[in-house]
Amino acid sequence: MPDKQSKSIGKVLAEFSKKISRVKDNAPEQLDEVKVKSSLKPLQDQINERENEKAELLRRQFLEYVTPRTADIEQDEDNLITAYKLFCALLEANDNIGDNQTRLKDFSITSPLCKKSEYTTRDGRFSFLLLWFISTNPDSEYIPQMTALPAGDFVLTFVEKEMWEPTFFEKEILQLV
């Protein structure tokens, strides 16, 4: 019995070998598939080029905040730092009140930043300013947020660093920088 079983295993292996060699012999059919894939190469190259251009644009926009070339950006950075200092002062004042029942409830801050459309649009330039703030103030416990009020106005609020959830756009910038 063991001889018959070993012969049938040998026979199966031999047939399998023949099938593999036939697949190797039919390689020209596989070359057609490769040609089809290579016809998509120009399209893939174009997609890659656009992605690289987008990445370079985002890097350059972020660098405008890291090394500002205009007085407007420097003023915006100063306005954000001033708002942060005010927020921290409000927190400190709230903590130093002897009465735990009387406290500030809303820490919204109005700033010239809240009037600039480039900072109030979703995924606008405020993301670059916010990421600049994080990179230059790594020890800050709070992260600035541009918040829309029901009346259509905007205010700056600050969230605890652990509670901050970057937008998809901010994540994209963080990956590139």
N, C-alpha and C positions, 0 to 999 in steps of 0.2 A: 504494500500500500504506500509506504513513504516514497517509493520510487516513482509511482504514478503521479503523486502529488507534486514532487519536485520537477517531474517532466512537464506537468501542466503549468507550473509557475514559470519554468524556463520558456515554455511556448508563449505564455502571456507576455513575458518580457521581450521576447523576440518580435512579436507582433507590435508591441508598443514602440520598439526601436524603429521598425519599418515605418510606422505612422509618423514618427518624429522626423525621419529622413525625408519623407514626402512633404512635410510642412516646410522643411528647409529648401527643398527643390522648388516649391511654389513661391519663393521669395519675390518674384516679379510682381505678383498680385499685391504684396505688401508695399512695394515701391509706389504703386498708384495711390495708396492711402497716404503715403508720405508726401507725394506731390500735392494732394488736396490740402493737407495741413500747411504746406509751404505757400500755397496761394493765399492763405490768411495772414502770412507773415507781414506784408505791408500794412495791413489793417492793425495788427498787433503793434507794429513799430509806431504807427501814428498814435495809437492809444497811449503807449509808453511815453512818447514825446510830449503829449498833452499833460500827462500826469507829472512829468518832470518839470514842465513849465509852470504848472500850478504850484508844485512844491517850492520852486524857486521864488515865485511871487509871494507866497506866504512867508517864506524866510525873510525876504526883503522887507515886507510890511512889518514883521516883528522887529527886525533890526532898526527900523525907523524909531521905535520906542526905546530900544537899548541904547542907541547913540542918536538922539534926536538932532535933526538938522534944521528944524523950524522952531520958532518961538511958540507956535501954537501947541505943538506936542509937549514942549517943556512946561507950558502953562497948564495943560491938561494933567500932566504928571503931578505938578504942584497942587492943583485943585484936588486930586484924588488923595494925596498925602494929607492935605488939610482936612478933608472930610474924615479920613481915618483917625486923625488926632482928635477931632471933635467927637467922634464915636467913642473912642477910648476914654475921653474925659467924661462923657455922659455915663459910661459904664462905671467909672470910678465914683462919680457923684452918686449914682444909684446905690452903689455898695456902701458908701459912707453915710448914708442917711440912717439915723438911729431907728427910725420907724419902718419895720418891714412891711407894713400894710400900705404905706404910701410910696409908690414907686413909679418910675417912668415906664410906660407900656410900649410906646412906639419909638424906635430909635431911627426913624427915617430921616435922611438928611437931603436937603436941596443944595444943589451945586450948579455952577455954570455947565458942568458936564451933562446935566440932566436936560439941558435945552438944545444940545447938539444932536442933530438927526443921525450923524454917523455913529453915535454911541447908543441911540435909542432903538435902532432897528435890530431885529433878531439876527444873531450871528454877524453883527457889524464890527466896527473897529474897537468897540469896547472890549471885546475878547483879547485884543492885542494889549490894551491898556491894563486889563486885569492880569494877564500873564506877565506883563512887565512888573506889576506890583508884587506878584508872588515871587518873581525871580530876584527882585531887589530887596524884598522884606521877608526872607525865608522864616524868620522867627515870629511873624505876626500870627496871632491866634484866630484872626477873622479875615474873611475874603470878601471883597466888595462885590455887590450885585446891583445891576440896574433893574429897578422894579417899576412896572407900570401900575399906575393908580386907576381906579375905575373911571375917573373923569378924563383920562387920557394923558395926564401929566406923568412925569417920571421922577423917581427919587432914588437916592443911593441907600442901600441897606447893606448890612454886613452879616454874614453867616459864619458860624464856627467852622474852622478849617476841616474838621472831621465830617461835617455835614455837607460840605461843598461837593456838588456833582457837576463836573465840567460837561459842557454841551459837546455834541459830536464834533462841531467845528473847533472847539478848544482842544479836544483830544487830538484832532488832526494836526493842529499847530504844535502841540506838545511833542508829538511823534517826530515832527520834522526838525524841531529845534534841539 
